[in-house]
Amino acid sequence: MLWCHRWFGLLAGVWLFLLAATGTVIVFYEEIDHLLNPQLFDLPVVGERLPFEDLVRAAEASRSGSYARFVNLPNAPGEPLIAYLAARADSEEAIPRSLHAIVDPYTGEVLASRVFGAFKLDRLHFANWVYQLHMNLHLGTVGSVLLGIVALLWIFDHIPAVWLSFPTLRRWWRSFLVKRSARGSHLCTAHLMARRMQAWPQPRKLVRQSSHMVASSWRLSTF
């Protein structure tokens, strides 16, 4: 049981590092996207905004056979309208579900179009690229299933983790203690760290991995 816990921890560490690194970036998703594309998100305020219907029509006209299935309205002066486009039932052209058009609300000009999560590393797509890497490794449904499986395995990995944390049930409370008199060399051993430190985060980790599984299932049903 110990070798299973050890090797899974080593392999899962790569996955955790990737999630942590990309998650740290997408916390500032909007800030990064706006910094890399000021021409799209810091627009000059010229007069009044055009009517909502005119902006939606301009976005739909940028891609033949499309309709706006969802619209992000500007929250502040100088911000664009973002319309998420999808193919109409009578459209002969295939349109990516995650395509969206960025429209200047003062002129009605379509400034740019991009596919959310496209595998491109230019300024226009960088923030979206990192977000999609975090969500499904750019593997679509396969990536979501893979991340869900790893989360499931990590839940099962808590069984040997708990066993290592509580080697003796009679003195279970000692697993929550760290001896101040222990020497540095002893504190560095894997056995002592497993017994003294693993017990604390087990409930939190179990909830987190369960949420990863639920999120992966939701992404599969939504996208």
C-alpha positions in Angstrom: 0.0 0.0 0.0 2.9 2.3 0.7 4.5 1.9 -2.7 1.1 2.6 -4.4 0.7 5.8 -2.4 4.2 6.9 -3.1 4.2 6.4 -6.9 0.8 7.8 -7.4 1.9 10.9 -5.4 4.9 11.3 -7.7 2.9 11.0 -10.9 0.0 13.1 -9.6 2.5 15.8 -8.6 3.0 16.6 -12.3 -0.8 17.0 -12.7 -1.0 19.1 -9.5 1.8 21.4 -10.7 0.2 22.0 -14.0 -3.2 22.8 -12.4 -1.5 25.1 -9.8 0.5 26.9 -12.4 -2.3 27.5 -14.9 -4.8 28.1 -12.1 -2.5 30.9 -10.8 -2.5 32.5 -14.2 -6.3 32.3 -14.9 -7.1 33.9 -11.5 -6.0 37.1 -13.4 -7.6 36.0 -16.6 -9.3 39.3 -17.4 -6.4 41.4 -16.3 -4.0 39.5 -18.5 -6.3 39.5 -21.5 -6.9 43.2 -21.2 -3.1 43.9 -20.8 -2.2 41.9 -23.9 -5.1 43.3 -26.0 -5.6 47.0 -25.0 -6.9 47.7 -28.5 -9.9 45.5 -27.7 -10.7 46.3 -24.1 -9.6 49.9 -23.7 -11.7 51.6 -26.4 -12.0 55.4 -26.9 -15.4 56.7 -25.7 -17.0 58.4 -28.7 -20.5 59.6 -28.0 -23.2 57.3 -26.9 -23.3 53.5 -27.3 -25.3 52.2 -30.2 -28.5 50.3 -29.6 -28.1 46.8 -28.3 -29.9 45.3 -31.3 -27.5 47.0 -33.8 -24.4 45.6 -32.0 -25.8 42.1 -31.9 -26.6 42.3 -35.7 -23.1 43.5 -36.4 -21.7 40.6 -34.5 -23.9 38.1 -36.3 -23.1 39.7 -39.7 -19.4 39.0 -39.0 -20.0 35.3 -39.5 -22.5 34.1 -42.1 -25.2 31.7 -40.7 -24.6 32.6 -37.1 -26.7 33.9 -34.2 -25.7 35.4 -30.9 -26.5 32.7 -28.2 -25.0 34.8 -25.4 -23.9 38.4 -25.0 -21.5 40.0 -22.5 -22.5 43.7 -22.1 -19.9 46.3 -21.3 -19.5 47.0 -17.6 -17.7 50.3 -17.9 -17.0 53.0 -20.5 -14.5 51.8 -23.0 -15.3 48.1 -22.7 -16.5 46.1 -25.7 -19.6 44.0 -26.2 -18.7 40.3 -26.6 -21.2 38.1 -28.5 -20.9 34.3 -28.4 -22.0 33.0 -31.8 -23.5 29.6 -32.8 -24.7 28.2 -36.1 -28.4 28.7 -37.0 -30.5 25.6 -37.7 -30.5 26.5 -41.5 -26.8 27.3 -41.7 -24.7 25.3 -44.1 -21.5 26.5 -42.5 -20.0 24.8 -39.4 -19.4 27.4 -36.7 -17.4 26.5 -33.5 -19.6 26.7 -30.5 -17.0 28.8 -28.6 -16.6 31.4 -31.3 -17.2 35.0 -30.1 -17.0 38.4 -31.7 -15.7 41.5 -29.9 -17.7 44.6 -31.0 -17.0 48.3 -30.4 -20.2 49.5 -28.7 -19.7 53.1 -30.0 -19.1 52.4 -33.7 -20.5 48.9 -34.2 -17.2 47.7 -35.7 -16.3 44.1 -35.1 -12.8 44.4 -33.7 -11.8 40.7 -33.6 -13.2 37.2 -33.6 -11.7 34.3 -31.7 -12.5 30.7 -30.7 -12.3 30.3 -27.0 -9.6 27.7 -26.1 -8.0 27.6 -29.6 -4.5 26.2 -29.6 -2.8 29.5 -30.4 -0.2 31.4 -28.4 -0.6 34.8 -29.9 -1.7 37.9 -27.8 -5.3 37.5 -28.8 -5.6 33.9 -27.7 -3.0 33.5 -24.8 -5.4 33.9 -21.9 -7.9 31.6 -23.5 -5.2 29.1 -24.2 -4.0 28.9 -20.6 -7.7 28.6 -19.4 -8.3 25.7 -21.7 -5.1 24.0 -20.7 -6.3 24.2 -17.1 -9.7 22.9 -17.9 -9.0 19.9 -20.2 -5.4 20.0 -21.3 -6.6 21.1 -24.8 -7.8 17.5 -25.3 -11.5 18.3 -25.3 -13.8 15.6 -23.9 -10.8 13.2 -23.6 -9.0 15.7 -21.4 -12.0 16.3 -19.2 -12.4 12.5 -18.8 -8.7 12.1 -18.0 -8.7 14.8 -15.3 -11.9 13.3 -13.8 -10.2 9.8 -13.7 -7.1 11.3 -12.0 -9.3 13.1 -9.4 -11.2 9.8 -8.8 -7.9 7.9 -8.3 -6.7 10.6 -5.9 -9.9 10.0 -3.8 -9.0 6.3 -3.6 -5.4 7.3 -2.8 -6.7 8.8 0.5 -7.1 5.2 1.8 -3.4 4.5 2.1 -2.8 8.1 3.1 -5.1 7.7 6.1 -3.6 4.3 6.9 -0.1 5.9 7.0 -1.4 8.8 9.1 -3.0 6.6 11.7 -0.7 3.5 12.1 -2.2 2.7 15.5 -5.8 3.4 16.3 -5.2 3.2 20.0 -3.1 6.4 19.9 -4.7 8.1 16.9 -4.5 11.6 18.4 -0.7 11.4 18.2 -0.8 11.5 14.4 -1.8 15.2 14.7 1.3 16.1 16.7 4.8 17.2 15.7 7.4 16.6 18.3 9.4 19.7 19.0 12.3 17.6 20.3 12.7 15.7 17.0 15.9 16.4 15.1 16.0 17.8 11.7 17.1 14.6 10.1 14.1 12.8 11.5 11.7 15.5 10.4 12.8 14.9 6.8 12.1 11.2 6.7 9.1 10.2 4.6 7.7 8.0 7.4 7.6 10.7 10.0 6.1 13.2 7.6 3.4 10.8 6.6 2.5 10.1 10.2 2.6 13.7 11.5 1.6 15.9 8.6 -0.8 13.9 6.3 -3.6 13.7 8.7 -4.4 17.4 8.7 -5.4 18.0 5.1 -7.2 14.8 4.3 -10.8 16.1 4.7 -10.0 19.2 2.6 -8.3 17.2 -0.1 -11.2 14.8 -0.3 -13.7 17.6 -0.8 -11.5 19.2 -3.4 -11.0 16.1 -5.5 -14.8 15.4 -5.3 -15.4 18.9 -6.7 -12.9 18.2 -9.6 -14.9 15.1 -10.5 -18.2 17.1 -10.4 -16.6 19.9 -12.5 -15.4 17.4 -15.1 -18.8 15.8 -15.4 -20.4 19.3 -15.8 -18.0 20.2 -18.6 -18.8 17.0 -20.4 -22.5 17.6 -20.3 -22.2 21.3 -21.1 -19.6 21.3 -23.9 
